[in-house]
């Protein structure tokens, strides 16, 4: 899809995206597979039969894309591609000398030289990147670094003469993957095979875009001599000869015309060029709360541009209509007390519709769950629900038994405490009685001793008086 994008020319430049939605309204657009192309013809169609998964040490499974696949095109056009490009010696010498003047450097490095990346990774350091679980795209500060580096490694390694992407991966995939792995690592702890699959799929997408741009350059000229004399600086001479034959084959022209017709149905435009929708959405994350902007605001950012007066302008009426519907759904979700609110993807799907194998409005890399995964998730949800019910019942039964045991233990404890209290009270009463009896006995004994002492004293006093009286009587 051709749109208004921010590329090398800044916001408002021409770019090519891929969005087409058949929404709930009468939009009248038919959804088409992702075709990342140039204006003249689509060089991004993958040619050739898929490779055997058992071949080669790197075979990590078929790299999934939403691209149109023409399995037999490269095989059918092999006769045409094998034919030599006839051009004059002057044209070929011109192509070589022109390329040497332009480049003056190693093969396939293009304009990007990874100088800033080399500075970041000096002394063996690696750039940390973030790949969300739900989308096959890098977001955050390292997103541009890894995409540019994947492009550099891919361009400086492969040859177009090796055939389709599956054959290229079998031949160069391991080498290219190890070069990227040496410079980057995933923060989230993604398993290595998933990171490897991401790198290979990213290179495939860049490979297709590269071929599309080369096809645009091919189409600028009317003769092979002119094309050969204007060889792109990032393509070797033999590769450019091969591409001239390839782009000129009847089979490729048929596929290109078909892709042009497909692009005519893609009427939704976006403004971010090569920057992924995932990166745009991630850029709206609040650094304090960690929350992303609502889907309607993200949609507005992706499909509007500023005019000469600095006012936002929608690129097409359908994007504006979808934005209005998104606003309604978001407002409804925020205003009502909903037990299970819709996710961001569900809000978007409720407006732009759904399509098997592709999440509309999310760009390249976002894959919907497969039917088998959905069924498995439903089964797991049912099993989990049943387990939760059983767990709740078991928990209730355990709580009931624990309550009964607690009550029984409390009753026994009270009874034992009462018995122990009565025993202690009896012992204390007995001890008090014994002490009282002992005190009484001591008191009686003391009283008896006092009485006896008094009696002895009185008797002694009486005897003394008697003796005194006797002595007085004898004296008289």
Residue, then its C-alpha position, 0 to 999 in steps of 0.5 A: x500500500x502506498x501511503x504518506x510516510x516519514x522516511x528519509x524525506x521526513x513526515x509527509x514524504x512518500x512511503x509504502x505500508x500495508x494496511x487494508x481493513x474491512x470494518x464493520x461499516x460499508x468501507x467496501x475494501x477487501x483485505x489483502x496479504x502484506x505486500x511490501x513493494x515499490x511503486x512499479x512492481x512488486x519484487x518482494x514476491x518469494x519465488x521457488x518451492x519451500x525448502x525441505x525442513x530436514x535440510x541444513x543445520x539451521x532449518x528452524x521451520x518455515x519463516x512465516x510471512x503474510x506475503x503472497x507466495x508463488x511457489x513455482x514462479x522461480x522454477x518456471x522462469x529459470x529458463x528466462x533467468x538463465x539467458x544472458x543479458x546482452x549488452x555492449x562492452x562499453x555498457x559493461x565497462x561503464x557499469x564497472x567504472x561507475x560502481x567503483x567511483x560510487x563505492x570504493x568500498x567492500x561489497x554490499x555495505x550500502x549507506x549504512x556502515x554500522x559505525x554507531x553500533x560498533x561504538x556501542x558494542x566495543x569491548x565485547x558489549x552487546x546492545x539489549x533489545x526488547x521483543x514483546x511476547x505478543x508481536x514479532x517486532x523489536x521495540x524501544x531504543x535498540x529497534x533501529x539498531x538491530x533492523x539496520x544491522x540485519x539489513x547490513x549483514x544480509x546485504x553484505x553476505x547473500x547473492x541473488x543468484x542463490x535463488x529464493x529466500x529458503x535457499x539463501x537461509x540454508x546457505x547463509x542463515x547460520x553465519x548471518x544469525x551468529x553475526x547478529x547474535x554477537x552484537x545483540x541480546x534480548x532483555x526478556x530472556x527469550x529463548x535462543x531459537x525464538x530470537x534466531x527465528x526473529x532475526x531470520x524473519x526480519x532479514x527475509x522482510x528486508x530482503x524482499x524490500x531490497x528486491x522491491x527497491x531494485x525493481x524500481x531502479x530496473x524499471x526506470x530504464x528502457x534497455x538493459x544497457x542503460x540498466x547495466x550502466x546504472x547498477x545500484x552501488x550495493x549490488x555486485x555486477x553478476x547479481x545485477x545481471x541476474x536481476x535484470x534477467x529475473x525482472x524481465x522474465x514474463x513470469x515475474x511480470x505476471x506476478x508483478x501485475x497481480x500484486x499491483x491489482x492487490x495494492x489497488x484495494x489497499x486504501x488505508x495509509x499510514x505516516x511512519x514509513x519503515x518504523x513499525x506500528x509496534x515501535x509507534x505504540x511503544x513510544x506512547x508508553x507513559x514512563x511513570x505508569x508504564x501504560x500505553x495510550x488508548x488504541x484510538x490515540x495510537x491509531x491517530x498518531x499512525x494515520x495523520x500528518x501535520x499540514x503547512x499550518x501545523x494542524x493534523x490532517x487524516x491521510x484518508x477518510x476511512x482512517x478517520x472513520x475507523x478512529x471515530x469508531x475506536x473512540x466510541x469503543x474506548x469511551x464505552x470500555x472506560x465509562x461502564x463497569x465491565x467485569x472483563x474489559x476488552x483488550x487492546x487487540x479486541x478493541x481494534x478487532x471489533x472495529x476493523x474486523x478479524x482475519x485469519x493469520x493477520x491482526x489488522x491495524x498492527x502491521x507486520x509481526x503481529x500474529x493472531x493466535x492459531x485456531x489450535x492454540x485457541x482450542x488448546x487455550x479454551x481446553x486449558x481454560x475449561x480444565x483450569x476452571x474445573x480445577x478451580x471449582x474442585x479446589x474451592x470445594x476442597x478448600x471449603x471442606x478443609x475449612x469446615x473440618x479445620x473449624x470443627x477441629x478448632x471448636x473441638x480443641x477449644x472445647x477440650x481446652x476449656x474443659x481441661x482448664x476448668x478441671x485444672x482450675x478446680x484442682x488448683x482451687x482445691x489444693x489452695x483451699x486445703x493448703x489454706x486450711x492447713x495453714x489456718x490449723x497450724x496458725x491456730x495451734x501455734x496461737x493456742x500454744x502461745x496462749x497456754x505458755x502465757x497463761x502458765x507463765x502468768x500463773x507461775x508469776x502470781x504463785x511466786x508472788x503469793x509465796x513471797x507475800x506469805x513468807x513476808x507475813x510469816x516473818x513479820x509474825x515471828x518478829x512480833 
